[in-house]
Amino acid sequence: MRIGEAAAVGMTAKALRFYEQEGLHPPAGRSANGYRDYPEELLGRLRFIRRGKDAGLGLAEIRDILRIRDTGETPCAHVVDRLSEHLADLDRQIAELTALRESVAELHTRAVAGDPARCDAQQVCSYL
């Protein structure tokens, strides 16, 4: 299949070439006219790459998972570990953002109730 057909899984031709360059899938064969010629089996791999990216995995993580699969092993335990780490990171980020939101909301409440005419010029803005 040609690059346009392979890109039908929701990736641009540029992304396909980049993923090939980054070792996420084997190099494409070439047809007589020099066009890249991808095997049908690549579609499943491309769908996996898309799902990995959608789950927040980085290309290095996706590459590691694909390498495990390419050795004939199932990468499921590795995927569970990566997803567990990402969940922990997301929980940490959510907690940090929640705390930041509370802080900004408190500042906003004070600022809305404040009087700009009473602002001390030496403090730049007393709301912060």
Secondary structure, DSSP 8 states (H G I E B T S, - for coil): --HHHHGGGT--HHHHHHHHHTTSS---EE-TTS-EE--TTHHHHHHHHHHHHHTT--HHHHHHHHHHHHTT---HHHHHHHHHHHHHHHHHHHHHHHHHHHHHHHHHHHHHHS-GGG--GGGS-TT-
